[in-house]
Amino acid sequence: MTGPARSGTGAPAELFFEDLTPGRTFDLGEVRVDGAEMVAFARRFDPQWYHVDAERAAASHHGGLIASGFYTVSLFMRAYVDHVLARAAADASPGLEELRWLAPVRAGDRLAARLDVMGARPSTARPGLGTVSLSGTMFRLGPDGQPAQEVLRTRFRGWFTLRPG
């Protein structure tokens, strides 16, 4: 490797494989669901009626528009990048093992995200990297700011550079 290790966003890395120990938890912050952004995403990528047709959604068992699950996981991904990957010597991800949408998300919802390190092992196939098993969760926050309902759960793996030297 030439020069200092870089994070997933290109900044100098401060988190390496060795820092991602099982049991470590990262607070990924909070986000408020923007209704216009939610609908624009659905119109472009997931134009099912309960994501884009407010009248029809209001008259249905949904009681109003609900976010595309892919919009919700995009909010999680942004929080993961901002709070972990922007600081970590991240390589790529070999993929998802689980992606669950557990409750509908709506415009105005306040969501909190968390990342838990479940396991880590040096890669046998890619020297200089380690594979980290991660679990991500998003919760809808209640009026008191406490988690009221889990809305998203995901399990995936990431490759991270071993600390130089």
FIKOLZA-1660 file (N, C-alpha, C; in steps of 0.1 Angstrom, whole numbers, plus 5000, padded with zeros to 4 digits):
% residues 165
   i   px   py   pz ch aa at
   1 5008 4988 5000  A  M  N
   1 5000 5000 5000  A  M CA
   1 5009 5012 5000  A  M  C
   2 5006 5022 4992  A  T  N
   2 5014 5034 4991  A  T CA
   2 5006 5045 4998  A  T  C
   3 5013 5053 5007  A  G  N
   3 5006 5064 5014  A  G CA
   3 4998 5059 5025  A  G  C
   4 4991 5068 5032  A  P  N
   4 4983 5064 5044  A  P CA
   4 4970 5057 5039  A  P  C
   5 4965 5048 5048  A  A  N
   5 4953 5041 5045  A  A CA
   5 4941 5052 5044  A  A  C
   6 4932 5050 5035  A  R  N
   6 4921 5059 5033  A  R CA
   6 4908 5052 5038  A  R  C
   7 4899 5061 5042  A  S  N
   7 4885 5056 5046  A  S CA
   7 4877 5054 5033  A  S  C
   8 4865 5049 5035  A  G  N
   8 4856 5047 5024  A  G CA
   8 4852 5059 5017  A  G  C
   9 4854 5071 5023  A  T  N
   9 4851 5084 5016  A  T CA
   9 4864 5091 5011  A  T  C
  10 4876 5085 5013  A  G  N
  10 4888 5090 5009  A  G CA
  10 4896 5098 5019  A  G  C
  11 4891 5100 5031  A  A  N
  11 4898 5107 5042  A  A CA
  11 4908 5097 5048  A  A  C
  12 4918 5102 5055  A  P  N
  12 4927 5093 5062  A  P CA
  12 4919 5084 5072  A  P  C
  13 4922 5072 5072  A  A  N
  13 4915 5062 5080  A  A CA
  13 4920 5063 5095  A  A  C
  14 4911 5061 5104  A  E  N
  14 4914 5060 5118  A  E CA
  14 4909 5047 5124  A  E  C
  15 4900 5040 5118  A  L  N
  15 4894 5028 5122  A  L CA
  15 4899 5017 5113  A  L  C
  16 4905 5006 5118  A  F  N
  16 4910 4995 5110  A  F CA
  16 4903 4982 5115  A  F  C
  17 4906 4971 5108  A  F  N
  17 4900 4958 5111  A  F CA
  17 4901 4955 5126  A  F  C
  18 4913 4958 5132  A  E  N
  18 4916 4954 5146  A  E CA
  18 4907 4962 5155  A  E  C
  19 4901 4973 5151  A  D  N
  19 4892 4982 5159  A  D CA
  19 4878 4977 5159  A  D  C
  20 4875 4968 5150  A  L  N
  20 4861 4963 5148  A  L CA
  20 4859 4950 5155  A  L  C
  21 4859 4950 5168  A  T  N
  21 4859 4938 5176  A  T CA
  21 4844 4934 5179  A  T  C
  22 4842 4921 5180  A  P  N
  22 4828 4917 5183  A  P CA
  22 4824 4923 5197  A  P  C
  23 4811 4928 5196  A  G  N
  23 4805 4934 5208  A  G CA
  23 4806 4950 5207  A  G  C
  24 4814 4955 5198  A  R  N
  24 4815 4969 5197  A  R CA
  24 4802 4974 5190  A  R  C
  25 4797 4985 5194  A  T  N
  25 4785 4992 5189  A  T CA
  25 4788 5006 5185  A  T  C
  26 4782 5010 5173  A  F  N
  26 4783 5023 5168  A  F CA
  26 4769 5030 5168  A  F  C
  27 4768 5041 5174  A  D  N
  27 4756 5049 5172  A  D CA
  27 4757 5056 5159  A  D  C
  28 4747 5054 5150  A  L  N
  28 4747 5060 5137  A  L CA
  28 4739 5072 5136  A  L  C
  29 4734 5077 5147  A  G  N
  29 4727 5090 5147  A  G CA
  29 4712 5088 5144  A  G  C
  30 4706 5100 5141  A  E  N
  30 4692 5100 5139  A  E CA
  30 4689 5107 5125  A  E  C
  31 4678 5104 5119  A  V  N
  31 4674 5111 5107  A  V CA
  31 4658 5113 5108  A  V  C
  32 4654 5124 5103  A  R  N
  32 4639 5126 5101  A  R CA
  32 4636 5123 5086  A  R  C
  33 4625 5115 5084  A  V  N
  33 4622 5111 5071  A  V CA
  33 4615 5123 5064  A  V  C
  34 4621 5128 5053  A  D  N
  34 4616 5139 5045  A  D CA
  34 4606 5133 5035  A  D  C
  35 4594 5138 5036  A  G  N
  35 4583 5133 5027  A  G CA
  35 4585 5135 5012  A  G  C
  36 4590 5146 5008  A  A  N
  36 4592 5149 4994  A  A CA
  36 4603 5140 4989  A  A  C
  37 4614 5138 4997  A  E  N
  37 4625 5129 4992  A  E CA
  37 4620 5115 4992  A  E  C
  38 4612 5111 5001  A  M  N
  38 4607 5097 5002  A  M CA
  38 4599 5094 4989  A  M  C
  39 4590 5103 4986  A  V  N
  39 4582 5101 4974  A  V CA
  39 4590 5102 4961  A  V  C
  40 4599 5111 4960  A  A  N
  40 4607 5112 4948  A  A CA
  40 4616 5100 4946  A  A  C
  41 4621 5094 4957  A  F  N
  41 4628 5081 4956  A  F CA
  41 4619 5071 4950  A  F  C
  42 4607 5070 4956  A  A  N
  42 4597 5059 4952  A  A CA
  42 4593 5061 4937  A  A  C
  43 4591 5074 4933  A  R  N
  43 4587 5076 4919  A  R CA
  43 4598 5071 4909  A  R  C
  44 4611 5073 4914  A  R  N
  44 4622 5069 4905  A  R CA
  44 4625 5054 4905  A  R  C
  45 4625 5048 4917  A  F  N
  45 4630 5035 4919  A  F CA
  45 4619 5024 4923  A  F  C
  46 4608 5028 4929  A  D  N
  46 4599 5018 4934  A  D CA
  46 4585 5024 4934  A  D  C
  47 4579 5027 4922  A  P  N
  47 4567 5034 4920  A  P CA
  47 4554 5026 4923  A  P  C
  48 4554 5019 4934  A  Q  N
  48 4542 5012 4937  A  Q CA
  48 4532 5022 4944  A  Q  C
  49 4519 5019 4942  A  W  N
  49 4509 5029 4946  A  W CA
  49 4510 5033 4960  A  W  C
  50 4513 5024 4969  A  Y  N
  50 4513 5028 4984  A  Y CA
  50 4525 5036 4987  A  Y  C
  51 4535 5038 4978  A  H  N
  51 4546 5047 4980  A  H CA
  51 4544 5061 4973  A  H  C
  52 4535 5061 4963  A  V  N
  52 4534 5074 4954  A  V CA
  52 4520 5080 4953  A  V  C
  53 4510 5072 4956  A  D  N
  53 4496 5077 4954  A  D CA
  53 4490 5080 4967  A  D  C
  54 4491 5092 4972  A  A  N
  54 4486 5096 4985  A  A CA
  54 4471 5093 4988  A  A  C
  55 4463 5096 4978  A  E  N
  55 4449 5093 4980  A  E CA
  55 4446 5078 4981  A  E  C
  56 4451 5071 4972  A  R  N
  56 4448 5056 4973  A  R CA
  56 4454 5050 4985  A  R  C
  57 4466 5054 4989  A  A  N
  57 4472 5049 5001  A  A CA
  57 4464 5053 5014  A  A  C
  58 4459 5065 5014  A  A  N
  58 4451 5070 5026  A  A CA
  58 4438 5061 5027  A  A  C
  59 4432 5057 5016  A  A  N
  59 4420 5049 5016  A  A CA
  59 4423 5034 5018  A  A  C
  60 4435 5030 5019  A  S  N
  60 4438 5016 5021  A  S CA
  60 4441 5013 5035  A  S  C
  61 4444 5000 5037  A  H  N
  61 4448 4996 5051  A  H CA
  61 4461 5002 5056  A  H  C
  62 4469 5008 5046  A  H  N
  62 4481 5015 5050  A  H CA
  62 4479 5028 5057  A  H  C
  63 4467 5034 5055  A  G  N
  63 4463 5047 5061  A  G CA
  63 4471 5059 5057  A  G  C
  64 4479 5057 5046  A  G  N
  64 4487 5068 5041  A  G CA
  64 4499 5063 5034  A  G  C
  65 4507 5072 5028  A  L  N
  65 4519 5067 5021  A  L CA
  65 4529 5061 5031  A  L  C
  66 4535 5050 5026  A  I  N
  66 4546 5044 5033  A  I CA
  66 4559 5044 5024  A  I  C
  67 4570 5045 5031  A  A  N
  67 4583 5046 5024  A  A CA
  67 4586 5032 5017  A  A  C
  68 4593 5033 5006  A  S  N
  68 4599 5021 5000  A  S CA
  68 4609 5016 5010  A  S  C
  69 4609 5003 5011  A  G  N
  69 4619 4997 5020  A  G CA
  69 4633 5000 5015  A  G  C
  70 4635 5001 5002  A  F  N
  70 4648 5005 4997  A  F CA
  70 4652 5019 5000  A  F  C
  71 4642 5028 5002  A  Y  N
  71 4645 5042 5007  A  Y CA
  71 4650 5041 5021  A  Y  C
  72 4643 5033 5029  A  T  N
  72 4647 5031 5043  A  T CA
  72 4661 5026 5045  A  T  C
  73 4664 5015 5037  A  V  N
  73 4678 5010 5038  A  V CA
  73 4688 5020 5032  A  V  C
  74 4684 5029 5023  A  S  N
  74 4693 5039 5019  A  S CA
  74 4696 5049 5030  A  S  C
  75 4686 5052 5038  A  L  N
  75 4688 5061 5050  A  L CA
  75 4698 5054 5059  A  L  C
  76 4697 5041 5061  A  F  N
  76 4706 5034 5070  A  F CA
  76 4720 5034 5064  A  F  C
  77 4721 5032 5051  A  M  N
  77 4735 5032 5044  A  M CA
  77 4741 5046 5046  A  M  C
  78 4734 5056 5044  A  R  N
  78 4739 5070 5046  A  R CA
  78 4745 5072 5060  A  R  C
  79 4737 5067 5070  A  A  N
  79 4742 5068 5084  A  A CA
  79 4754 5060 5086  A  A  C
  80 4755 5048 5080  A  Y  N
  80 4767 5040 5082  A  Y CA
  80 4779 5046 5075  A  Y  C
  81 4777 5052 5064  A  V  N
  81 4788 5059 5057  A  V CA
  81 4793 5071 5066  A  V  C
  82 4783 5079 5070  A  D  N
  82 4787 5091 5078  A  D CA
  82 4794 5088 5091  A  D  C
  83 4789 5078 5098  A  H  N
  83 4794 5075 5111  A  H CA
  83 4805 5064 5113  A  H  C
  84 4807 5056 5102  A  V  N
  84 4817 5046 5103  A  V CA
  84 4826 5046 5091  A  V  C
  85 4820 5044 5079  A  L  N
  85 4829 5042 5067  A  L CA
  85 4837 5055 5064  A  L  C
  86 4832 5067 5068  A  A  N
  86 4840 5079 5066  A  A CA
  86 4853 5079 5074  A  A  C
  87 4854 5070 5084  A  R  N
  87 4865 5070 5093  A  R CA
  87 4873 5057 5092  A  R  C
  88 4867 5047 5085  A  A  N
  88 4873 5033 5085  A  A CA
  88 4880 5030 5072  A  A  C
  89 4891 5022 5074  A  A  N
  89 4898 5017 5063  A  A CA
  89 4890 5006 5056  A  A  C
  90 4879 5010 5050  A  A  N
  90 4870 5000 5044  A  A CA
  90 4874 4997 5030  A  A  C
  91 4872 4984 5026  A  D  N
  91 4874 4980 5012  A  D CA
  91 4860 4979 5006  A  D  C
  92 4855 4968 5004  A  A  N
  92 4841 4966 4998  A  A CA
  92 4833 4956 5007  A  A  C
  93 4822 4953 5003  A  S  N
  93 4813 4944 5010  A  S CA
  93 4810 4931 5002  A  S  C
  94 4812 4919 5008  A  P  N
  94 4808 4908 5000  A  P CA
  94 4793 4905 5000  A  P  C
  95 4786 4913 5007  A  G  N
  95 4771 4912 5005  A  G CA
  95 4763 4911 5018  A  G  C
  96 4750 4911 5016  A  L  N
  96 4740 4911 5026  A  L CA
  96 4737 4896 5030  A  L  C
  97 4734 4894 5042  A  E  N
  97 4729 4881 5046  A  E CA
  97 4714 4881 5050  A  E  C
  98 4710 4893 5055  A  E  N
  98 4696 4895 5059  A  E CA
  98 4692 4910 5057  A  E  C
  99 4680 4912 5052  A  L  N
  99 4674 4926 5051  A  L CA
  99 4660 4925 5054  A  L  C
 100 4655 4930 5065  A  R  N
 100 4641 4929 5069  A  R CA
 100 4635 4943 5071  A  R  C
 101 4624 4945 5066  A  W  N
 101 4616 4957 5068  A  W CA
 101 4605 4953 5078  A  W  C
 102 4606 4958 5090  A  L  N
 102 4598 4952 5101  A  L CA
 102 4585 4961 5104  A  L  C
 103 4585 4973 5100  A  A  N
 103 4573 4982 5102  A  A CA
 103 4574 4993 5091  A  A  C
 104 4562 4998 5087  A  P  N
 104 4562 5009 5077  A  P CA
 104 4569 5021 5083  A  P  C
 105 4575 5029 5074  A  V  N
 105 4581 5041 5077  A  V CA
 105 4574 5052 5069  A  V  C
 106 4571 5063 5076  A  R  N
 106 4563 5074 5070  A  R CA
 106 4570 5087 5071  A  R  C
 107 4566 5097 5062  A  A  N
 107 4571 5110 5062  A  A CA
 107 4570 5116 5076  A  A  C
 108 4581 5122 5081  A  G  N
 108 4581 5129 5094  A  G CA
 108 4586 5120 5105  A  G  C
 109 4587 5106 5103  A  D  N
 109 4592 5097 5113  A  D CA
 109 4606 5102 5116  A  D  C
 110 4610 5100 5129  A  R  N
 110 4624 5102 5133  A  R CA
 110 4629 5088 5136  A  R  C
 111 4640 5085 5129  A  L  N
 111 4646 5072 5130  A  L CA
 111 4660 5073 5136  A  L  C
 112 4664 5063 5144  A  A  N
 112 4677 5062 5150  A  A CA
 112 4683 5049 5145  A  A  C
 113 4696 5049 5142  A  A  N
 113 4703 5037 5136  A  A CA
 113 4715 5033 5145  A  A  C
 114 4717 5020 5145  A  R  N
 114 4728 5015 5153  A  R CA
 114 4735 5004 5145  A  R  C
 115 4748 5002 5147  A  L  N
 115 4756 4992 5140  A  L CA
 115 4763 4984 5151  A  L  C
 116 4762 4970 5151  A  D  N
 116 4768 4962 5160  A  D CA
 116 4778 4952 5153  A  D  C
 117 4790 4951 5158  A  V  N
 117 4800 4942 5153  A  V CA
 117 4797 4928 5159  A  V  C
 118 4794 4919 5150  A  M  N
 118 4790 4905 5155  A  M CA
 118 4802 4895 5154  A  M  C
 119 4811 4897 5145  A  G  N
 119 4823 4888 5144  A  G CA
 119 4833 4894 5135  A  G  C
 120 4846 4889 5136  A  A  N
 120 4856 4894 5127  A  A CA
 120 4867 4884 5126  A  A  C
 121 4872 4882 5114  A  R  N
 121 4883 4873 5112  A  R CA
 121 4892 4878 5100  A  R  C
 122 4905 4876 5101  A  P  N
 122 4913 4879 5089  A  P CA
 122 4909 4871 5077  A  P  C
 123 4910 4877 5065  A  S  N
 123 4906 4871 5053  A  S CA
 123 4917 4861 5049  A  S  C
 124 4913 4849 5045  A  T  N
 124 4922 4839 5040  A  T CA
 124 4924 4841 5025  A  T  C
 125 4914 4847 5018  A  A  N
 125 4915 4849 5004  A  A CA
 125 4921 4862 5000  A  A  C
 126 4920 4872 5008  A  R  N
 126 4925 4886 5005  A  R CA
 126 4935 4890 5016  A  R  C
 127 4948 4887 5015  A  P  N
 127 4958 4892 5025  A  P CA
 127 4957 4907 5027  A  P  C
 128 4958 4911 5040  A  G  N
 128 4958 4925 5043  A  G CA
 128 4944 4930 5046  A  G  C
 129 4934 4921 5045  A  L  N
 129 4920 4925 5048  A  L CA
 129 4915 4915 5058  A  L  C
 130 4905 4920 5065  A  G  N
 130 4897 4912 5074  A  G CA
 130 4882 4913 5071  A  G  C
 131 4875 4902 5074  A  T  N
 131 4860 4902 5071  A  T CA
 131 4853 4905 5085  A  T  C
 132 4844 4914 5085  A  V  N
 132 4837 4918 5097  A  V CA
 132 4822 4915 5094  A  V  C
 133 4816 4908 5104  A  S  N
 133 4802 4905 5103  A  S CA
 133 4795 4916 5111  A  S  C
 134 4785 4923 5105  A  L  N
 134 4778 4934 5111  A  L CA
 134 4763 4933 5111  A  L  C
 135 4757 4939 5121  A  S  N
 135 4742 4939 5122  A  S CA
 135 4738 4953 5124  A  S  C
 136 4729 4958 5115  A  G  N
 136 4724 4971 5116  A  G CA
 136 4709 4971 5119  A  G  C
 137 4705 4981 5127  A  T  N
 137 4691 4983 5131  A  T CA
 137 4687 4997 5130  A  T  C
 138 4674 4999 5126  A  M  N
 138 4668 5013 5127  A  M CA
 138 4656 5012 5135  A  M  C
 139 4654 5022 5144  A  F  N
 139 4642 5023 5152  A  F CA
 139 4635 5036 5149  A  F  C
 140 4621 5035 5150  A  R  N
 140 4613 5047 5150  A  R CA
 140 4614 5052 5164  A  R  C
 141 4616 5065 5166  A  L  N
 141 4617 5071 5179  A  L CA
 141 4603 5076 5183  A  L  C
 142 4599 5074 5196  A  G  N
 142 4587 5079 5201  A  G CA
 142 4588 5094 5204  A  G  C
 143 4577 5100 5209  A  P  N
 143 4577 5114 5213  A  P CA
 143 4587 5118 5224  A  P  C
 144 4591 5108 5232  A  D  N
 144 4601 5110 5242  A  D CA
 144 4615 5108 5238  A  D  C
 145 4617 5105 5224  A  G  N
 145 4630 5103 5219  A  G CA
 145 4636 5089 5221  A  G  C
 146 4628 5080 5227  A  Q  N
 146 4633 5067 5229  A  Q CA
 146 4628 5058 5218  A  Q  C
 147 4636 5047 5215  A  P  N
 147 4631 5037 5205  A  P CA
 147 4617 5032 5208  A  P  C
 148 4608 5033 5198  A  A  N
 148 4594 5029 5200  A  A CA
 148 4591 5016 5192  A  A  C
 149 4598 5015 5180  A  Q  N
 149 4595 5003 5172  A  Q CA
 149 4607 5001 5162  A  Q  C
 150 4611 4989 5161  A  E  N
 150 4622 4985 5151  A  E CA
 150 4615 4985 5137  A  E  C
 151 4622 4992 5128  A  V  N
 151 4616 4993 5114  A  V CA
 151 4625 4986 5104  A  V  C
 152 4638 4984 5107  A  L  N
 152 4647 4978 5098  A  L CA
 152 4658 4970 5105  A  L  C
 153 4661 4958 5100  A  R  N
 153 4672 4950 5105  A  R CA
 153 4680 4944 5093  A  R  C
 154 4693 4945 5094  A  T  N
 154 4701 4940 5083  A  T CA
 154 4713 4933 5089  A  T  C
 155 4718 4923 5083  A  R  N
 155 4731 4916 5086  A  R CA
 155 4739 4915 5073  A  R  C
 156 4751 4919 5074  A  F  N
 156 4760 4920 5062  A  F CA
 156 4775 4918 5067  A  F  C
 157 4783 4917 5057  A  R  N
 157 4798 4916 5060  A  R CA
 157 4805 4928 5052  A  R  C
 158 4816 4932 5058  A  G  N
 158 4824 4942 5052  A  G CA
 158 4839 4938 5052  A  G  C
 159 4846 4942 5043  A  W  N
 159 4861 4940 5043  A  W CA
 159 4867 4953 5048  A  W  C
 160 4877 4951 5057  A  F  N
 160 4884 4963 5062  A  F CA
 160 4899 4959 5062  A  F  C
 161 4907 4970 5060  A  T  N
 161 4921 4968 5059  A  T CA
 161 4927 4966 5073  A  T  C
 162 4937 4957 5074  A  L  N
 162 4944 4955 5087  A  L CA
 162 4953 4967 5089  A  L  C
 163 4955 4970 5102  A  R  N
 163 4963 4982 5105  A  R CA
 163 4977 4980 5100  A  R  C
 164 4983 4990 5093  A  P  N
 164 4996 4989 5088  A  P CA
 164 5007 4987 5099  A  P  C
 165 5017 4979 5095  A  G  N
 165 5028 4978 5105  A  G CA
 165 5025 4967 5115  A  G  C
% end
